[in-house]
Amino acid sequence: MPILTRRNFLQGTGTTALSLGLAQHAIPTSPLWQPNSDIRVACVGIRGRGGNHIAGFNRMKGVRVVALVDVDSDVLAREQKKLADGKYGEKTEVDTYSDLRRVLDRDDIDAISVATPNHWHALQAIWACQAGKDVYLEKPVSHNVWEGGQIVKAARKHKRIVQTGTQCRSSHGIKRGIEFIQAGNLGEIELARGLCYKPRQSIGKVTGPQKVSDKIDYDMWLGPAPKTELMRRQLHYDWHWVFDTGNGDVGNQGIHQMDLARWALGQDRLPKHTLSIGGRVGYDDDGNTPNTQIVFHEFEDGPPLLFEVRGLPRDLAAQKKGWGRNMDNYQGARIGVIVHCKDGYLRIPDYNRAIAFDKDGQEIKRFEGSSNHYENFVNAMRSRMEEDLHADIRQGHLSSAMCHMGNVSHLQGKTHSKQELDTMAGKNQFTAEAWQRMHKHLVKNGVDVDTEAGGVRMGPRLTMDPTTERFADNASNALLARNYRKGFVVPKDEDI
């Protein structure tokens, strides 16, 4: 099919701009539904996480899933049948589409929930805001720093409710734990440490382009990304490990923990400085994002944030036993957050709990419990108050951008010997300690870290203006956004 802008696509159908709610026309700020009627949702990207979206919304009282969007016709048919058979609550008949633009012109759809690959998130969210729809948007909300800011602008201009899919924000257990340390109960906060020690094995290495199923509209799947042939074994999921479409684990799983760590620090702006150490090490495959990484953020004021990614298991023996059961941990957390304080620390080990310890490691207090993140979104849709959201789009943008900032440093980095890395990382006590532990971890996994051939890169220490959200150097600013394909361009300010 031809590649079109959303505007040209809809004009080609004979629909007027006024009925579409395009940027130059006023958008109703009140709900499109009647006070006691159901909220009608279209789920976009339904192969993986999208199935949870379908179930979460369709089983909610006063909400109906009425449309599904996906580029895979088999997936559409499968999920449509599940809804018709009552697998997601009440039996429901839904329409299916391969192109979101056909959905956005429907007056009977109030919101979309997006679980497509990262490179599609910003454009789909902005299109929806322009069309007068509210948005539940999976994390990370963007593929790069600039995109996230554009979503925030679109949401505010068109008065849309946009929720980020960082569901830990709806945990009242975690919220109370963070409030506990912010009140000074463990003394002054010294560092927030995010952890993503999650097994990531090789995705393999191909020798040439791979065939994409005839059931998939591959051009539409690529969307804003460069038009390239598939150069990995698996189209789905492994896109996370290719920079054209994904952001590595710091922007995949890690965005949850990055968000929690920033929340704990009470930071509401981007950091002033960012540094990355790491690489894709331990195997040679078709991925190019780091599987082992340290990202260090320093803010204009307050304590810093340090993030650690480890995709390799504990050691070589663990690789044979089973990666999932043999990952490292740090102070009892593998995929979580440790907030270091003068008189103890707070451990956030999962999505629903926070546990406070004294400086001797003895448990002091435990905070547990969570609420429904989808329900919070729907309640905010009804109130029309962005303040009611637990994870408003601006919070999603800031945390996503911090993941991207780490990758901007990484992409500009160079490989170094251990001696050189010791010197450079040693300029800061936090990066020095994290790097020495990373080195030991990689040696246990048989990685030659002592020479440049080991593949560990150290990026420049970037300087960001938190107000303008631009770096101090042109090379880094060139990585704030991307070159978009015609018809899939994320709008600039004047076009939002």
HELIX and SHEET records of a PDB file:
HELIX    1   1 ARG A    6  GLY A   12  1                                   7    
HELIX    2   2 ALA A   17  LEU A   20  1                                   4    
HELIX    3   3 ARG A   49  ASN A   58  1                                  10    
HELIX    4   4 SER A   73  ALA A   84  1                                  12    
HELIX    5   5 LEU A  100  VAL A  103  1                                   4    
HELIX    6   6 ASN A  118  GLN A  130  1                                  13    
HELIX    7   7 VAL A  145  LYS A  157  1                                  13    
HELIX    8   8 GLN A  167  SER A  170  5                                   4    
HELIX    9   9 HIS A  172  GLN A  182  1                                  11    
HELIX   10  10 TYR A  218  LEU A  222  1                                   5    
HELIX   11  11 ASP A  238  TRP A  241  5                                   4    
HELIX   12  12 GLY A  254  LEU A  265  1                                  12    
HELIX   13  13 LEU A  316  LYS A  321  1                                   6    
HELIX   14  14 TRP A  323  ARG A  325  5                                   3    
HELIX   15  15 HIS A  373  SER A  383  1                                  11    
HELIX   16  16 GLU A  386  ASP A  388  5                                   3    
HELIX   17  17 ILE A  393  LEU A  411  1                                  19    
HELIX   18  18 LYS A  418  ALA A  425  1                                   8    
HELIX   19  19 GLN A  429  LYS A  444  1                                  16    
HELIX   20  20 GLU A  452  GLY A  454  5                                   3    
HELIX   21  21 ASN A  474  ASN A  477  1                                   4    
HELIX   22  22 ASP A  493  ASP A  495  5                                   3    
SHEET    1   A 6 ASP A  95  TYR A  97  0                                        
SHEET    2   A 6 VAL A  63  VAL A  69  1                                        
SHEET    3   A 6 ILE A  39  VAL A  44  1                                        
SHEET    4   A 6 ALA A 111  VAL A 114  1                                        
SHEET    5   A 6 ASP A 134  LEU A 137  1                                        
SHEET    6   A 6 VAL A 162  THR A 164  1                                        
SHEET    1   B10 GLU A 363  GLU A 368  0                                        
SHEET    2   B10 ARG A 353  ASP A 358 -1                                        
SHEET    3   B10 GLY A 344  ILE A 348 -1                                        
SHEET    4   B10 ILE A 335  CYS A 341 -1                                        
SHEET    5   B10 ILE A 189  TYR A 197 -1                                        
SHEET    6   B10 LEU A 305  ARG A 310  1                                        
SHEET    7   B10 THR A 292  GLU A 298 -1                                        
SHEET    8   B10 HIS A 273  GLY A 279 -1                                        
SHEET    9   B10 ARG A 457  MET A 458 -1                                        
SHEET   10   B10 LYS A 414  THR A 415 -1                                        
SHEET    1   C10 GLU A 363  GLU A 368  0                                        
SHEET    2   C10 ARG A 353  ASP A 358 -1                                        
SHEET    3   C10 GLY A 344  ILE A 348 -1                                        
SHEET    4   C10 ILE A 335  CYS A 341 -1                                        
SHEET    5   C10 ILE A 189  TYR A 197 -1                                        
SHEET    6   C10 LEU A 305  ARG A 310  1                                        
SHEET    7   C10 THR A 292  GLU A 298 -1                                        
SHEET    8   C10 HIS A 273  GLY A 279 -1                                        
SHEET    9   C10 LEU A 462  ASP A 465 -1                                        
SHEET   10   C10 ARG A 470  PHE A 471 -1                                        
END                                                                             
